[in-house]
Structures are given as structure tokens and as C-alpha cells.
Amino acid sequence: ADISALVEQLGLKRFVLVGHSMGGKIAQQLASERPKGLKALLLIAPSPPTPEPMTDADRIHMVAAFGKRAAMETTLSQITARPLLPAVRAATLTDNLRVSRAGWVAWPREGSRENITTRVTQVRVPVHVLGGARDPVILPDLLRREVLPRYRGAALTVLPNCGHLLPLEAPDETALWIAERVEAE
């Protein structure tokens, strides 16, 4: 609802929706509502429209990591394949420590479990997906199996030697990928 309100407030007549990770699931949900002016959906290492394959132990671990800098540093090292610039790494950790507890636990307990496959059948715009070849969270095979088949003509691009945080690990490549698709629409 916030994204729709922002689009309306800005008076956008044509726009492309971009979502990364859990934001990818949110973007898919919004695109399924077929907002006026939406020209394309760009998904970057998105959570699939199906429940995200995560073990109960992983969910418990995610919840337990709330507010713990050391746990977040470990996770950041595990989900990235390319080194982050020191300032980007520091900002990412700081941002994670700012999240409310309710917001933090909502994803593993609820959001990641949502199944919106029926809704996404309503998406009628081109869908493009970007993944990292070394993403341990949203593997390219998961994208091929759970995301691409949901969208007619969806295309997947996989960046080599990248993990889950593509906008941070490969900012120039990610920005170029977005720009090329926006220009095509």
C-alpha cells in the first residue's frame, strides 16, 4: 500500500518496479494488483512467490540474530561472494541494527512463508530476474524452478561470482542491468 501511495503521490504515469530479496516478493504482490502505469517488473535475487525454502532451524537462527552485531556480521559474510567496500559493509550492519524487532521477526515467521502463486498469475508486464551465481539464499536453480515459470517470457540473468546482495556486491553491474531493462520498456 505504501508503494502504491508513493506512485500516486509522485504522479507517475509510467514506472518499473524493482524488488530485491524479500522486497522481490513484495514487488511481485504489487505487480499482481496490476497498478496503472506499471511497465515491467525487475526482480533481484527475489524471494519466490512460493514459500521460501528455509528450514525451521534457519528461521529460529534468523529470529535469534536480532540485534546481535556479531551474528549479522557472520550472516553478511555467508551471503556475499564479493567483498563489500568497508563503508558499505558498515552501513549495512548499522541498518540491520536499526530494524525493529517486530519487523525483523516478521519475515522468517510470516512473510517468507507466504504463498502468492495464485496472485502472480495476474502479472501482465515483462518480468526480468537477476541472480547471483554464488547466492546461498536464492540459488539460480530456485529462480529457474519457482520464479521464471510463473511469468510468461520471464528472463533470467546470472552474475558470476556474486552472492545474495547484488546491489551491494556488484552495484555497477546491477545498475546497468536495471538501466538496460528500463530503457527497453
Backbone hydrogen bonds, N-H to C=O, Kabsch-Sander energy under -0.5 kcal/mol:
donor,donor_aa,acceptor,acceptor_aa,energy
5,A,1,A,-2.5
6,L,2,D,-2.2
7,V,3,I,-2.5
8,E,4,S,-2.2
9,Q,5,A,-2.9
10,L,6,L,-2.6
11,G,7,V,-0.6
11,G,8,E,-0.8
12,L,7,V,-2.1
15,F,37,G,-2.5
17,L,40,A,-2.3
19,G,42,L,-2.3
21,S,44,I,-2.2
23,G,20,H,-2.3
24,G,21,S,-1.2
25,K,21,S,-0.9
26,I,22,M,-1.6
27,A,23,G,-2.5
28,Q,24,G,-2.0
29,Q,25,K,-2.1
30,L,26,I,-2.5
31,A,27,A,-2.7
32,S,28,Q,-1.8
33,E,29,Q,-0.6
33,E,30,L,-1.4
34,R,31,A,-1.7
38,L,35,P,-1.8
39,K,15,F,-3.0
40,A,15,F,-0.6
41,L,126,P,-2.7
42,L,17,L,-3.2
43,L,41,L,-0.5
43,L,128,H,-3.1
44,I,19,G,-3.1
44,I,42,L,-0.5
45,A,43,L,-0.6
45,A,130,L,-3.7
47,S,21,S,-2.4
52,E,112,S,-3.3
54,M,52,E,-1.1
59,R,55,T,-2.1
60,I,56,D,-2.6
61,H,57,A,-2.5
62,M,58,D,-2.5
63,V,59,R,-2.3
64,A,60,I,-2.6
65,A,61,H,-1.3
66,F,63,V,-1.4
68,K,65,A,-2.3
69,R,67,G,-0.8
72,M,68,K,-2.2
73,E,69,R,-2.6
74,T,70,A,-2.1
75,T,71,A,-2.5
76,L,72,M,-2.7
77,S,73,E,-2.0
78,Q,74,T,-1.9
79,I,75,T,-2.1
80,T,76,L,-0.8
89,R,85,L,-2.8
90,A,86,P,-2.5
91,A,87,A,-2.2
92,T,88,V,-2.4
93,L,89,R,-2.3
94,T,90,A,-2.4
95,D,91,A,-2.7
96,N,92,T,-2.1
97,L,93,L,-1.8
98,R,94,T,-0.8
98,R,95,D,-1.0
99,V,95,D,-0.6
99,V,96,N,-0.7
104,W,100,S,-2.5
105,V,101,R,-2.6
106,A,102,A,-1.4
107,W,103,G,-0.9
109,R,105,V,-1.9
110,E,106,A,-2.6
111,G,106,A,-2.0
112,S,107,W,-2.8
113,R,110,E,-1.3
114,E,110,E,-0.7
114,E,111,G,-1.1
116,I,49,P,-3.0
116,I,114,E,-0.6
120,V,116,I,-2.3
121,T,117,T,-0.6
121,T,118,T,-0.7
122,Q,119,R,-2.2
123,V,120,V,-1.6
128,H,41,L,-2.5
129,V,155,A,-3.1
130,L,43,L,-3.0
131,G,157,T,-2.5
133,A,159,L,-2.8
134,R,162,C,-2.8
135,D,132,G,-1.7
139,L,137,V,-0.6
142,L,139,L,-0.6
143,L,139,L,-2.0
144,R,140,P,-2.4
145,R,141,D,-2.0
146,E,142,L,-3.4
147,V,142,L,-0.6
147,V,143,L,-1.5
148,L,143,L,-2.6
150,R,147,V,-1.7
151,Y,148,L,-1.8
154,A,151,Y,-1.9
155,A,127,V,-1.5
157,T,129,V,-2.7
159,L,131,G,-3.0
159,L,157,T,-0.5
162,C,159,L,-0.8
164,H,79,I,-3.4
165,L,79,I,-0.6
166,L,164,H,-1.3
168,L,165,L,-1.4
169,E,165,L,-3.0
170,A,166,L,-2.6
174,T,170,A,-2.7
175,A,171,P,-2.5
176,L,172,D,-2.4
177,W,173,E,-2.4
178,I,174,T,-2.4
179,A,175,A,-2.9
180,E,176,L,-2.7
181,R,177,W,-1.6
182,V,178,I,-2.7
183,E,179,A,-2.6
184,A,180,E,-1.5
185,E,181,R,-1.0
185,E,182,V,-0.6
